[in-house]
Amino acid sequence: MRFLSQFLSLTAVLILILAALLLLGGGAPAGAAGQGAAANRIAGAPGSSSIELPAPAPDGPLSVEGAIAARRSIRAFADEPVSLAALAQLLWAGQGITGDDGFRRAAPSAGAKYPIELLVVAGDVTGLPAGVYHYDPAEHALAPVSRGDRRDALCDAALSQAWVGRAPFTIIITAVYERTKEKYGERATRYVQIEAGAVAENVYLQAESLGLGTTLVGAFSDEDLKAVLGIEGMEPLGVMPVGVRGR
Ligand SMILES: Cc1cc2nc3c(=O)[nH]c(=O)nc-3n(C[C@H](O)[C@H](O)[C@H](O)COP(=O)(O)O)c2cc1C
């Protein structure tokens, strides 16, 4: 009898400790980049250090209503470069850190798991060497992935939509599904895809406000695009070529 009551109180203590650990873990952010245990891999350009981006502007010339009313998918771009500040502003609109906690981002995320990662294929951005880059929201910086102009390869991956290759740069919305699956299981597929849509709309509206044009492209070969970007364990969900609006 005594043994049984000792066993029961020991079990109760263990349950209490476990519950406390779960409560503490549940309230905490899943890390600066929301990575959790799920790993993703991006090939890095050897010997390259991160490029600090211009701080995002807190204001713009267009109201939210004006941007929504004017937004259109733009596929014709002027033959001119886009500034690094404009690229930085679009990345911030898509995935920038906006929370005072240094954690929450511009676009909503189920359970604040932040599975979305933005990559950039840059070809004609003022002050930025042509290459593939990975956006680091915590540092508001670009980590070089590979050097050289990959716009032709990107165009091929986008099922040869020729205008894609003519954009000065392209933002690629990718996701690490595992981050959201850890918490939501199969429903994560739906959540992550909804999140990609929210990110894309932020980028559309920010582009409108900057006088730039973009289109969300869903027609691409997953495998070819992953090879262009040099990513593993991350799924590309949307391709957004950006440029100054052409005629
Ligand atoms: C999920 C999705 C995938 C799309 N894929 C492509 C695409 O591969 N190529 C393209 O030119 N436009 C693509 N679009 C853009 C649509 O054609 C465009 O949104 C539609 O014609 C409505 O025009 P608007 O965006 O100017 O209002 C896509 C849009 C969405 C939402």
The ligand as a Gaussian input file, in Angstrom:
#p B3LYP/6-31G(d) Opt

LIG

0 1
 C       -1.862000      30.969000     -57.874000
 C       -1.630000      31.867000     -59.065000
 C       -0.805000      31.436000     -60.096000
 C       -0.554000      32.272000     -61.184000
 N        0.331000      31.854000     -62.142000
 C        0.616000      32.677000     -63.176000
 C        1.569000      32.297000     -64.159000
 O        2.166000      31.230000     -64.098000
 N        1.820000      33.157000     -65.174000
 C        1.202000      34.366000     -65.278000
 O        1.488000      35.099000     -66.224000
 N        0.291000      34.766000     -64.351000
 C       -0.008000      33.970000     -63.301000
 N       -0.902000      34.371000     -62.334000
 C       -1.515000      35.716000     -62.419000
 C       -2.971000      35.684000     -62.893000
 O       -2.987000      35.384000     -64.283000
 C       -3.637000      37.041000     -62.615000
 O       -3.690000      37.254000     -61.225000
 C       -5.042000      37.099000     -63.201000
 O       -4.993000      37.149000     -64.604000
 C       -5.820000      38.313000     -62.692000
 O       -5.168000      39.510000     -63.066000
 P       -4.698000      40.606000     -61.986000
 O       -3.734000      39.932000     -61.041000
 O       -4.027000      41.677000     -62.792000
 O       -5.888000      41.120000     -61.258000
 C       -1.167000      33.554000     -61.262000
 C       -2.000000      33.967000     -60.220000
 C       -2.226000      33.155000     -59.128000
 C       -3.100000      33.657000     -58.000000

